[in-house]
Amino acid sequence: MTKKPDLREDIKKVLQLIGKNRIRFLFYSLGVGITNTLVGIFISFATKNMVDYFTLESGNHIQLAVLSIISAVVSGGVFFPVFYYLINMMKAKIINQVRLDLFSHLQKMPARYFELHHSGDTLARVNKDLNALEIALDTMVNFLARIISMCLIIPYIIALDYRLGVISFILGLIAMVFNIKFRLPMREKSKEIHKYNATMTEQMTDNVTGFNVIKTYNLSDRYFEKYKEKVDEVVKAELKLSLTNGFLYSTNSLIGWFGRGGLAVIGCLFVIKGTMTAGTLMGGIFTASNLSYSLIDMGEMLATVQKSFAGSDRVYELLNEPVEPLQYETKGTGCESGIAITNGVFS
């Protein structure tokens, strides 16, 4: 029976792979999310005040608009690049450390492991599955950034006009639930693809290391057919994932455009009734759209991270294989605890 994927357990495993750098990784990720979100909020507030300046003819609005633009430049041009650089340096350091840990761990593993496991599968875990861990780290950074974005945007849009916030939040939440429902089961299919790729690596390794034997005994066609069979299985599995991704992408686009257009129409009605200024409408649509897309992106990211967790899980499994003990326990005590050698020859 296939074990149901546990997202919390997967995140816990990735954090263990990150090791001692997890606190800084989380801090830099939050920094990227905060600075990037503040740029959008400042631009939205500047747009609101510029439109209100021309419609309400108030000098205070233009001052606030200029101040908001300066704040957006500082946040996006100074702080965001710093955090972006730090998080990318941290990801590179984490991946390199995992590579070293894998190499060191393989050197300490017993010979029996390599007798029971094909070298191609081990190479696939060290190479392709390690790349999946890198994708998982990227997605986790983006996911945390989206969470921070929502935590900052929701209070701002409520202060601006709660009606726009409620509408965009509901639309985004519907899209998010829709994405989660269809995308979470993709993890097992992705893990299946990783296993197929590992088998293909095994067969490719056999083809290279056993080249002379394969040629001598005319086994090329047999090896080619076995390899082609796995390639076809990977293509079929990836095609199913592509169909699901295409369907969800189209649905998300429709929800996003409907949300933006619907907000514009509803906001215009509020402006006509005099319950909302034109500046609030312009700034609110910009921010509310970001809120909807943040929720949609979070649903899509759950799919990406599920697929990458399928590979990082295989790296975690390899690092948790038991190593060769420094000494083996023997039964008995005293003279009975030694190792019996029969017909031994020493020279």
N, C-alpha and C positions, 0 to 999 in steps of 0.2 A: 504493500500500500504506500503510495507516494505521500511524503510528509508535506503538510500544508505550509507554504512559505510564511515565515514570521519576519515582518519588516523590522521590528525592534531588535530581534536577534541578529539580523543581517547588519544593521547599523552598529550593534555592539561589536560584532566581529571586525568590521572595518575600523572602528575606533581602536580596537586592540592591535590591528595591523599598523595604524598610525603611531601607536606607542606613546612615548613621552611628549611628542609634539602636538597632542590632541588639543590642549588648552590654547596654544597659540594659533592652531589651525582654526578653531572655532572663533577666536577673537578677530583674526584677520578676515574671516568670512563675514562676520557681523559688520566689520568696518566697511567692507565692499558694499554690503547691502544698505547700510545707513547713508553713506556718502552718495551712492547712486540714486537712492530714493529722494534725498534732500534736493538734488538737482531738479527732479521733476516737480517737486512741491514748490520750490522757489520760482520756477518758470511759470507754473500755473498761477501762483499768486501775483507774479508780475503781469501776466496776461489779464487777469481780473482787474487789476488796478489801472492798467493802460486803457482798457475799454471803458471802465467807469470814469476815467479822467475826461474822455471825449464825450461821454453821454451825460455825465453829471457835472462836468466842468468844475472839479475840485482839485486844487493844487496839491493837497495832501496825498492824493492817489498817485500822482506822478513821482513823488518822493519815495513812496513805498515801492513803486515799480522799479525805480533805479536801484534802491537798496536790495530788492529781491534779485535783480539781475547780477549785481556784484556778488551776492551770497552764492548764487548758482555757479558763477565762474570760479569762486574760491573752492567750493565743495567739489565741483567736477574737474577743475583744472589743477588743484593742488592736492587735496586729501585723497580723492579717489585713485589717482595714479599711484600714490604711495602704497595704499592698501592693496591695490591690484598687483603691484610688484611684489609685495611681501607674501601674498597668498600664493602666487606662482612660484616664488622661490621655495616656499614651504612645501608645496606639492612636489617639486623636483627633489627636495631633500628626503621627503617621505618615501617616494618611489625608489630612490637610490638606496635608502636604508633597507627597504624590503628586499631589494635585489641582493644586497650583502647578506642579509639574514637568511635568504633562501640558499645562497651558495654555501654559507657556513653550515646551515642545517643539513644540506645534502652530504657534506663531507663527514658528518657525524652519524649518519644513518647506517643501519646494519646492511650487510650484503643481501640479506634475505629480502629486503624491500625491493631491491633492483631485480631480484630473481622473480618476484611476483608481479612487478609492474613494468610495463614496456617503457623503454627509454623515451619513445615518442610522446607518450602521455605526460611524462615528467617534463619534457621540453616544452610541451604545449602549455603546461601550468606556469612555467617560468617565463614564457614569452607572451603568447596571446592572452592568457588569463591575467597576467600582470598588467597588460594594457587595459583590460576591463576594469581593474582596480583604479587606474588613472582616470578613466571615464567616470567611475563612481565618485571619486574625489571632486571632479569638476561639477558633477550634478549636485552633490551635497552642498557645495559652495553656492550654486545658483538657487537651490531650494531654500537654504537659510536666508539668502538675500531676499527672496520673495516673501518669506515669513516676516522679516523685518520691514519690508516694504508695506505689507498689509497693516502691521502694527502702527506704522507712522501715517499711512494714507487715511485709514478709517477715522481717527480723531480729527485729522485736518478737514476731511470732506464733511464730517458731521458739523464742524464749526462753520464751514462754508455754507452748506445747505444739506441737511440730513436727508431730504427727499431723493436727491440724486444719488447719495451714498447707498440708501436702501435698495433702490432699483438696480444699480450696478452690482451690488453685493449679491442680490438674489440671482441675477443672471449668471454671474461668475460662479456662484455656488452650485447651480444646476449643472453647468459645464464641468466643474471639478468632479462632482459625484458621478457624472456620466463617464468621464475619463477613467476614474478609479475603477469603476465597475468593469470596464472592458480591458483595461491595461494591466491590472494586477496579475491576472492569470498568465500573462506573457512571460513571467519569470521562468516557469518550468520549461516552456518551449525554448527559451533562450539557453537554459542550462543544457537542454538536449542538443542544441546546435553546438555548444562548446564541446560536448562529448564527441559529437560527430567530427568536429575539427581536430580533436585530440587523436581520434582513430585515424584520420587522414594523415596526421603527422607521423603516427606510428608506421603506417603503410609506406609513407615517403621515406622514412628512416630505413625500413627494411629494404626498399628498392635501391637505396644508395649503398648501404653497408653490404648488402648481398648481391651487388651488381654482377659479379663474375659467376656466382652460382646460378642466378636467374638466367643469364645468357647461355651458360653451359647446358642447362636442362630445358631451355626453351620455355621458360615460365613467364615471359613478358606479357602475353595476352591475358593470362590468368590474373596476374597482379594488376594489370590495367583495368580489368572488369571489376575487381574488388574495389579499387580506388574510385572508379566511375560510379559504382553503386552508392558509396558514401557521399560523393559530390551531388548526386541526384537527390538524396535524402536531405542534404543541407539546403539545396535550392527549393525544395518543396516546403520545408519548414520556414525558410526566410520569406517565401512568397506569401504564406499565411500571415506572417507578421506585417509584411508590407501592405496587404489588403486592409488589415485592421488599422494600421497607421494612417493610410490614405483616407479611410472612412472617418476616423476621428479628426484628422486635420481639416477635412471639408466641413464637418459639423462644427468644430471650434471656430472656423472662419465665419460661418453663417451666424453663430451666436454672437461673436465679437462685433460683426458689422450691424447686426440687428440691435445689439445693445447700444452701440454708438449712435445709430440713426434714431432709435427709440428715445434715447436720452435727449437728443437734439429737439425732437418734436415735442416731447413732454415739457422740456425746459422752455421752449418758445411759448407754450401755452401759459406757463407760470409768468413769463415776462409780460405777455399781453395783459394778463390779469393784474399785473403790478405787484405780484408777491415775490418777485425775484428780479435782480438787476441784470442787465446784459453782460456785465463783467463777470458776475457770479456764474452765469450760464456758460460763458466761454472757458473760464478757469475750471469750473466744475466738470464739464464734459471731458476735458483733458485728463483730470485726475481720476474721475470715475471710470474712464476707459482703462487707465492703468490698473485700477483695482480689479476690473473684470478680467483683464489679460493676465494679471498676476495669479488669480485663481485658476484660470485655464492652464497657464504654464505650469503651475504646481501639479495639476493632474497629469500633464504630459511628462513632467520630470519624474513622476512616480514610475512611469513606464520605463524611461531611460535608466533610472537607478535600479529598477528590478532586473533589467537585462544585464547591467554591469555587475550587480550583486551575484548573478549566476556564475560569473567568472571569478570575482574576488573570493567567493566562497571556496572555490577549488584551490586558490592560493592559500587560504586559511587552513584548509584540510592538509595540504602538504606540509606547512610549517608546524602542524600539530601531530605529525607522524612521530612515533617514539624513536629516539636516537639510540645508538649503540651504547650500552652501559659501560662504565669504566671497569667494572668487574662483575662477574656472574656469581650468584649464590650457589653453593654446593651443599648437598645434604650431609649430615653427620657432624661430628666434632672431633677435634684433635687429629689423630692420624687417619681417621675415617673421612676427613673432609678434603682430602687431596684428590687429584685427578688420576685415575687409573689409565696407564698406557700399556697396550699389548703389542708385542713385536715391534717396539720402537727402535730406531737406529739413529744414533747421534754421531756426527763426524765433525 
